[in-house]
């Protein structure tokens, strides 16, 4: 043994003595505190210090050393002191009930955590608001054509594109938490590597999606119930074809978005989205109606305008990622390693399976709606109702995005509090989700008199009212569902997400078979769909996940062990 060990033993005894004195003083304050003190005295941290002291004491007689040894002893004493503080803090957190079902301070109270959430929430909402607003602009201009078939064609074609796109766009969902973890570790090279791998894989997958969608656009439309050769198909097919050409820039843009938000930068994506989508707003009437040298292209014109804006967006994201040194240009052209590819594939498989299940739901809904009437009125009303719902749900989607990046950031950083702080953040975000959903329900109900903005046809407006009301009632439920699924993504529980979505989809298909004979009945079925999604989110957070009450202590222990290993 050395004098270093003697010093460590001495410090250990002093630390334990101080802890005992502190606990004794606290125990005298009140009976509740005495109970917590007794629990804390049995804390694993104190036992660890006692064990170290005993082990080091056995070698006191053999202690030898030099000036350098004494210096190392002092360094060891500082390390122990730091560990003591962390142990004391952990004990206090347990005494506050952080490992309980819900954190004591889960309710928003305008504290530092709320300010962090709000600072991310506002620009994220603005970013997500821009996208459906642009979609609403597309619906607005197509609706000005005065043709219900054109509006139905745009809705069906957009559903086909979105379904196909989200099936292949699993990469951004995997990239965001991975980038957040790398950013929390402070390794610039690892960060550049992860972003580069995401962009490379996105380009490859986007090229495959583009080829398939362009060559199979008519068959894809038939899946949602658009009969080949019908008037709807004649207007919808060109739209799908032009949008297919934007697959690569669209998915590269989403990866860029994921990379920036993984570093907690949500302002840059908002600005990029605003600039690129304003281009779409300007180009829409030029290509739809034809102005000057521009030829009138109807529904297809909306697709061309959107595709051009997607190319511009991808260029901006790539340029800014390189300029801000978040990714090196060479990393974007390197195929991922086998290990990294495995991570992407496992996570991507879960995301893709979830997307497949989710889009089976929406395709089944669209197919059911297109069979309700031959005039296209029900489909047009559904398009408007969906647009109104999405305008409201963007706030909840923003919270889901925040959940995806905040959880890995807090879980993987000792400076940010580790797993215990991550649990507090998760509980707070769930409450935020419900509260925002209630506000959205009120706002969406108040928007009913303004449905005429989307269509001048009175019969379309009338059929859209009840789906809009049902959508408003669903918003508080959606708030908890979206945040819960965002938390699961932050934990990279992609396979559990997929399983939950498949079960929810099965329940939705059964509900459609029973109640899908009216447009209102179809929207009622979304209640069944989201209730099952809620069940899986609640189960993960409170029972199965790493932050669940029964698992939080083990998660903290693993985190602290990993941190000590890195320090050593």
C-alpha positions in Angstrom: 0.0 0.0 0.0 1.0 3.7 -0.5 0.4 6.9 1.2 -2.1 7.6 -1.5 -4.2 4.8 -0.1 -3.8 6.2 3.4 -5.0 9.6 2.2 -8.0 8.0 0.4 -8.9 6.1 3.6 -8.6 9.2 5.7 -10.7 11.3 3.3 -13.3 8.4 3.0 -13.7 8.4 6.8 -14.0 12.2 6.9 -16.6 12.1 4.1 -18.6 9.4 5.8 -18.4 11.4 9.1 -19.6 14.6 7.4 -22.5 12.7 5.7 -23.5 11.2 9.1 -23.4 14.6 10.8 -25.4 16.3 8.0 -28.0 13.6 8.2 -28.2 13.9 12.0 -28.8 17.6 11.7 -31.4 17.1 9.1 -33.1 14.4 11.1 -33.7 16.8 14.0 -35.7 19.1 11.8 -38.8 17.0 11.5 -40.1 13.4 11.7 -40.3 13.1 7.9 -36.7 14.2 7.5 -35.6 11.6 10.2 -37.2 8.9 8.1 -35.4 10.0 4.9 -32.2 10.3 6.9 -32.5 6.6 8.0 -33.0 5.6 4.4 -30.1 7.7 3.2 -27.8 6.2 5.8 -28.3 2.9 4.1 -27.6 4.5 0.8 -25.3 2.6 -1.5 -23.0 5.6 -1.8 -22.2 5.6 1.9 -21.6 1.9 1.9 -19.2 2.4 -1.0 -17.2 4.9 1.0 -17.1 2.7 4.1 -15.9 -0.2 2.0 -13.1 1.8 0.5 -12.0 3.1 3.9 -11.8 -0.4 5.3 -9.8 -1.7 2.4 -7.4 1.2 2.4 -7.0 1.1 6.2 -5.5 -2.5 5.9 -2.6 -1.1 4.0 -1.7 1.9 6.2 1.4 0.2 7.7 2.9 -0.4 4.2 2.4 3.2 3.1 5.3 4.6 1.2 5.6 7.6 -1.0 7.3 10.6 -2.4 6.2 14.1 -3.1 4.6 12.9 -6.3 2.7 10.2 -4.4 1.4 12.8 -2.0 0.2 14.9 -5.0 -1.7 11.9 -6.4 -3.2 11.4 -3.0 -4.5 14.9 -3.0 -5.9 14.3 -6.5 -7.6 11.1 -5.2 -9.0 13.0 -2.3 -10.6 15.5 -4.7 -12.1 12.7 -6.7 -13.6 11.1 -3.6 -14.9 14.5 -2.6 -16.6 14.9 -6.0 -18.0 11.4 -5.7 -19.3 12.2 -2.2 -21.1 15.2 -3.5 -22.7 13.2 -6.3 -23.7 10.6 -3.8 -25.2 13.2 -1.5 -27.1 14.8 -4.4 -28.4 11.4 -5.5 -29.6 10.7 -2.0 -31.4 14.0 -1.8 -33.0 13.3 -5.2 -34.3 10.0 -3.9 -35.6 11.7 -0.8 -37.5 14.2 -3.0 -39.2 11.3 -4.7 -37.5 11.4 -8.1 -37.9 7.7 -8.5 -41.6 7.9 -7.8 -44.3 7.5 -10.4 -44.3 11.2 -11.3 -41.7 13.7 -10.3 -42.9 16.2 -7.6 -42.3 19.1 -9.9 -43.9 17.7 -13.0 -46.4 20.5 -13.2 -45.0 23.5 -15.2 -44.0 26.4 -12.9 -42.1 28.8 -15.1 -38.7 27.6 -13.8 -35.5 27.0 -15.6 -36.7 23.7 -17.2 -39.9 25.4 -18.5 -37.7 28.1 -20.0 -35.6 25.5 -21.8 -38.7 23.8 -23.1 -40.2 27.1 -24.2 -37.0 28.2 -25.9 -37.1 25.0 -28.0 -40.9 24.9 -28.3 -41.5 28.3 -30.0 -39.1 28.0 -32.9 -40.1 24.3 -33.4 -43.7 25.2 -33.6 -43.0 28.0 -36.1 -41.0 25.5 -38.1 -43.7 22.9 -38.1 -46.3 25.6 -38.6 -44.7 26.7 -41.9 -45.0 23.2 -43.5 -48.8 22.6 -43.0 -49.4 26.3 -43.8 -47.7 25.7 -47.2 -49.9 22.6 -47.6 -52.9 24.7 -46.7 -51.8 27.1 -49.4 -51.7 24.3 -51.9 -55.2 23.3 -50.9 -56.3 26.9 -51.0 -55.1 27.5 -54.6 -56.3 24.1 -55.9 -59.7 24.8 -54.2 -59.8 28.1 -56.2 -60.1 26.0 -59.3 -63.7 25.4 -58.3 -63.5 21.6 -59.0 -64.1 19.1 -56.2 -62.4 16.4 -58.3 -59.2 18.5 -58.5 -59.2 19.0 -54.7 -59.9 15.2 -54.2 -57.1 14.4 -56.6 -54.6 16.6 -54.7 -55.6 15.1 -51.4 -55.3 11.5 -52.7 -52.0 12.2 -54.5 -50.5 13.9 -51.5 -51.5 11.0 -49.3 -49.7 8.6 -51.7 -46.6 10.7 -51.6 -46.6 11.2 -47.9 -47.2 7.5 -47.3 -44.4 6.4 -49.6 -42.0 9.1 -48.2 -42.5 8.3 -44.6 -42.0 4.6 -45.2 -38.4 5.3 -46.4 -37.7 8.3 -44.2 -36.8 6.3 -41.2 -33.2 7.7 -41.2 -34.0 11.1 -39.7 -35.9 9.5 -36.8 -32.8 7.4 -36.0 -30.3 10.2 -36.6 -31.8 12.8 -34.2 -31.2 10.9 -30.9 -27.9 9.6 -32.1 -26.7 13.1 -32.9 -28.1 14.4 -29.6 -26.0 11.7 -27.8 -22.9 12.6 -29.7 -23.4 16.3 -29.1 -23.8 15.7 -25.4 -20.4 13.9 -25.4 -18.7 16.9 -27.0 -16.9 14.9 -29.7 -16.8 17.0 -32.9 -15.4 14.1 -35.0 -18.1 11.7 -33.8 -20.8 14.3 -34.4 -19.6 14.9 -38.0 -19.4 11.1 -38.6 -23.0 10.5 -37.4 -24.4 13.3 -39.5 -22.4 12.3 -42.6 -23.6 8.7 -42.3 -27.2 9.9 -42.1 -26.9 12.1 -45.2 -25.2 9.3 -47.2 -27.9 6.7 -46.3 -30.6 9.3 -46.9 -29.4 9.9 -50.5 -29.2 6.2 -51.3 -32.6 5.4 -49.8 -34.1 8.5 -51.5 -32.9 7.4 -54.9 -34.5 4.1 -54.5 -37.8 5.6 -53.3 -37.8 8.1 -56.3 -37.4 5.3 -58.8 -40.1 3.1 -57.3 -42.6 5.9 -56.8 -42.2 7.4 -60.3 -42.6 4.0 -62.1 -45.4 2.8 -59.9 -47.4 6.0 -59.3 -50.7 4.8 -61.0 -50.6 1.5 -59.0 -49.9 3.5 -55.8 -53.0 5.6 -56.5 -55.1 2.5 -56.9 -54.1 1.4 -53.4 -56.0 4.5 -52.0 -59.0 3.8 -54.1 -58.3 6.0 -57.2 -59.6 4.1 -60.1 -57.3 3.9 -63.1 -58.5 6.1 -66.0 -60.9 8.1 -63.7 -61.0 11.9 -63.7 -59.3 11.9 -60.3 -56.5 9.6 -61.5 -55.9 11.8 -64.5 -55.1 14.8 -62.2 -53.5 12.8 -59.4 -51.0 10.8 -61.4 -48.9 13.8 -62.7 -48.8 15.2 -59.1 -47.3 12.0 -57.8 -44.8 11.8 -60.6 -43.5 15.3 -60.1 -43.3 14.9 -56.3 -41.4 11.6 -56.7 -38.6 13.6 -58.3 -38.1 15.4 -55.0 -37.6 12.3 -52.9 -33.8 12.8 -52.5 -33.8 16.5 -51.6 -36.8 15.9 -49.3 -35.2 13.2 -47.2 -31.8 15.0 -47.2 -33.7 18.1 -45.8 -35.2 16.0 -43.0 -31.8 14.6 -42.1 -30.4 18.1 -42.0 -33.4 19.1 -39.8 -32.7 16.1 -37.5 -29.0 17.1 -37.3 -29.6 20.6 -36.2 -32.3 19.8 -33.6 -30.0 17.0 -32.3 -27.6 19.9 -31.3 -30.6 21.8 -29.8 -30.6 24.3 -32.7 -34.2 24.7 -33.8 -33.8 28.3 -35.1 -31.8 27.4 -38.2 -34.3 24.7 -39.4 -37.1 27.2 -38.9 -35.3 29.9 -41.0 -34.5 27.3 -43.8 -38.1 26.1 -43.9 -39.4 29.6 -44.0 -37.2 30.7 -46.9 -37.7 27.5 -48.9 -41.4 27.3 -48.4 -42.0 30.9 -49.2 -40.7 30.0 -52.5 -43.4 27.4 -52.8 -46.0 30.0 -51.9 -44.9 32.2 -54.7 -44.6 29.5 -57.3 -47.9 27.8 -56.5 -50.2 30.2 -58.4 -47.7 30.6 -61.2 -47.7 26.9 -62.0 -51.3 26.1 -61.1 -53.1 28.9 -63.0 -50.3 30.0 -65.4 -49.1 33.5 -65.2 -47.1 35.1 -68.1 -44.6 32.6 -69.5 -45.8 29.9 -67.0 -48.2 27.3 -68.4 -51.3 26.5 -66.5 -50.8 22.9 -65.1 -53.6 22.6 -62.5 -53.0 20.1 -59.7 -49.6 19.1 -61.2 -48.4 22.7 -60.9 -48.7 22.5 -57.1 -46.4 19.4 -57.2 -43.8 21.3 -59.4 -43.7 24.3 -57.0 -43.3 22.0 -54.0 -40.5 20.0 -55.6 -38.5 23.1 -56.5 -38.7 24.3 -52.9 -37.5 20.9 -51.6 -34.4 21.1 -53.8 -33.7 24.6 -52.5 -34.1 23.4 -48.9 -31.7 20.5 -49.3 -29.1 22.8 -50.7 -29.4 25.3 -47.8 -29.2 22.5 -45.2 -26.1 21.0 -46.7 -24.3 24.3 -47.1 -25.0 25.4 -43.5 -24.0 22.1 -42.0 -20.6 22.3 -43.7 -20.2 26.0 -43.0 -20.8 25.6 -39.3 -18.4 22.6 -39.2 -21.1 20.2 -37.9 -20.1 17.8 -40.6 -17.1 17.6 -42.9 -17.9 17.3 -46.6 -15.9 14.1 -47.0 -18.1 12.4 -44.3 -21.2 12.8 -46.4 -19.7 10.6 -49.1 -18.4 7.8 -46.8 -20.5 4.7 -46.4 -21.2 3.9 -42.7 -19.2 1.3 -40.9 -20.7 -2.1 -40.2 -21.4 -1.2 -36.6 -23.0 2.1 -37.5 -25.0 0.5 -40.3 -26.2 -2.1 -37.8 -27.5 0.7 -35.5 -29.2 2.5 -38.4 -30.7 -0.7 -39.7 -32.0 -1.9 -36.3 -33.4 1.5 -35.4 -34.5 2.1 -39.0 -36.3 -1.3 -39.1 -38.4 -0.3 -36.1 -39.1 3.2 -37.6 -40.0 1.7 -41.0 -42.3 -0.9 -39.5 -44.0 1.8 -37.5 -44.3 3.9 -40.6 -45.7 1.0 -42.6 -48.3 0.3 -39.9 -49.2 4.0 -39.6 -49.6 4.4 -43.3 -51.7 1.3 -43.6 -54.1 3.2 -41.3 -54.1 6.4 -43.4 -54.3 4.5 -46.7 -57.3 2.5 -45.4 -58.9 5.7 -44.2 -58.4 7.4 -47.6 -59.7 4.3 -49.5 -62.8 4.2 -47.2 -63.5 7.9 -47.8 -63.2 7.7 -51.6 -65.9 5.0 -51.6 -68.4 7.1 -49.6 -69.5 9.1 -52.7 -68.7 9.4 -56.4 -68.7 13.2 -56.4 -65.6 13.6 -54.4 -67.3 15.8 -51.8 -66.5 13.5 -48.8 -62.8 13.3 -50.0 -62.6 17.0 -50.3 -64.2 17.5 -46.8 -61.7 15.0 -45.4 -58.8 16.9 -47.0 -59.9 20.1 -45.4 -60.5 18.4 -42.0 -57.1 16.8 -42.1 -55.5 20.2 -43.0 -57.2 21.9 -40.0 -56.2 19.1 -37.7 -52.6 19.2 -38.8 -52.5 23.0 -38.3 -53.4 22.4 -34.7 -51.3 19.3 -34.1 -48.0 21.0 -35.1 -47.7 22.3 -31.5 -47.9 18.7 -30.2 -45.5 17.5 -32.9 -43.0 20.2 -31.8 -43.2 18.8 -28.2 -42.7 15.3 -29.5 -39.6 16.5 -31.3 -38.3 18.3 -28.2 -38.8 15.0 -26.3 -36.7 13.1 -28.8 -33.7 15.4 -28.4 -33.9 16.4 -24.7 -34.1 12.9 -23.3 -30.8 11.6 -24.8 -29.1 14.9 -24.1 -30.0 14.8 -20.4 -29.5 11.0 -20.1 -26.0 11.0 -21.5 -24.5 14.1 -19.8 -23.4 14.4 -16.2 -23.5 18.1 -16.5 -27.2 18.0 -17.5 -28.2 15.8 -14.6 -28.2 12.3 -16.0 -31.1 9.9 -15.9 -32.8 11.5 -12.8 -33.0 14.8 -14.5 -34.2 13.1 -17.7 -37.1 11.6 -15.8 -38.1 15.0 -14.4 -37.9 16.4 -18.0 -40.0 13.5 -19.3 -42.7 14.0 -16.7 -42.8 17.7 -17.3 -43.1 17.2 -21.1 -46.1 14.8 -20.7 -47.9 17.5 -18.7 -47.0 20.1 -21.4 -48.5 17.8 -24.0 -51.8 17.5 -22.3 -52.1 21.2 -21.6 -51.2 22.2 -25.1 -53.7 19.7 -26.4 -56.5 21.3 -24.3 -55.6 24.8 -25.8 -55.6 23.4 -29.3 -59.0 21.8 -28.8 -60.5 25.2 -27.9 -58.8 26.9 -30.9 -59.7 24.3 -33.4 -63.4 24.4 -32.3 -63.3 28.1 -32.8 -62.0 27.7 -36.4 -65.2 26.1 -37.7 -66.7 29.3 -39.1 -63.6 29.7 -41.3 -63.8 26.5 -43.3 -64.8 28.5 -46.3 -61.2 29.6 -46.7 -60.3 26.1 -48.0 -63.3 25.6 -50.3 -66.0 27.7 -51.8 -68.3 24.7 -52.1 -71.0 24.8 -49.3 -71.6 21.0 -49.3 -67.8 20.5 -48.7 -67.8 22.9 -45.8 -70.9 21.3 -44.3 -69.4 17.8 -44.4 -66.1 19.0 -42.9 -67.6 20.4 -39.7 -68.2 17.1 -37.8 -64.7 15.7 -38.5 -63.2 19.0 -37.4 -65.2 18.8 -34.1 -64.0 15.2 -33.5 -60.4 16.2 -34.3 -60.7 19.0 -31.7 -61.8 16.6 -29.0 -58.9 14.3 -29.8 -56.2 17.0 -29.4 -55.6 16.5 -25.6 -55.3 12.8 -26.1 -52.9 13.4 -29.0 -50.8 15.6 -26.8 -50.0 12.8 -24.4 -49.7 10.3 -27.3 -47.2 12.4 -29.3 -45.0 13.3 -26.4 -45.0 9.7 -25.2 -43.9 8.4 -28.6 -41.3 11.2 -28.7 -39.9 9.9 -25.4 -39.7 6.4 -26.8 -37.8 7.7 -29.8 -35.4 9.5 -27.5 -34.7 6.2 -25.7 -34.4 4.6 -29.2 -37.2 2.1 -28.4 -38.1 1.9 -32.1 -39.2 -1.7 -32.1 -41.6 -1.1 -29.2 -43.0 1.9 -31.2 -43.5 -0.4 -34.2 -45.3 -3.0 -32.1 -47.6 -0.4 -30.6 -48.4 1.0 -34.0 -49.2 -2.4 -35.5 -51.6 -3.2 -32.6 -53.2 0.3 -33.0 -53.5 -0.2 -36.7 -55.3 -3.5 -36.2 -57.7 -1.8 -33.9 -58.3 1.0 -36.4 -59.0 -1.4 -39.3 -61.6 -3.2 -37.1 -63.2 0.1 -36.2 -63.3 1.2 -39.8 -65.1 -2.0 -40.7 -67.7 -1.3 -38.0 -68.2 2.5 -38.2 -66.6 3.6 -41.5 -69.8 4.1 -43.4 -69.8 7.9 -42.9 -67.1 10.6 -42.8 -67.9 11.3 -39.1 -67.6 7.6 -38.4 -64.2 7.4 -40.0 -63.0 10.2 -37.8 -64.5 8.6 -34.8 -62.2 5.6 -35.5 -59.2 7.8 -34.9 -60.2 7.8 -31.3 -59.8 4.1 -31.2 -56.5 4.4 -33.0 -54.9 6.9 -30.6 -56.3 5.2 -27.5 -54.2 2.1 -28.3 -51.2 4.3 -29.0 -51.6 6.0 -25.6 -51.6 2.6 -23.9 -48.2 1.7 -25.3 -46.7 5.1 -24.5 -47.9 5.0 -20.9 -46.7 1.4 -20.5 -43.2 2.4 -21.6 -42.9 5.5 -19.5 -44.3 4.0 -16.3 -43.5 0.3 -16.5 -41.0 -0.9 -19.1 -38.7 2.0 -20.0 -35.4 3.0 -18.4 -37.0 5.9 -16.5 -39.9 3.8 -15.2 -40.1 3.8 -11.3 -39.0 0.2 -11.0 -36.0 0.8 -13.4 -34.8 4.2 -12.6 -32.3 3.1 -9.9 -30.7 0.6 -12.2 -30.5 3.2 -15.0 -28.8 5.6 -12.6 -26.4 3.0 -11.4 -25.4 2.0 -15.0 -25.0 5.7 -15.9 -22.7 6.4 -12.9 -20.6 3.3 -13.5 -20.1 4.4 -17.1 -19.2 7.9 -16.1 -16.7 6.6 -13.5 -15.1 4.4 -16.2 -14.7 7.4 -18.5 -13.1 9.4 -15.7 -10.7 6.6 -15.0 
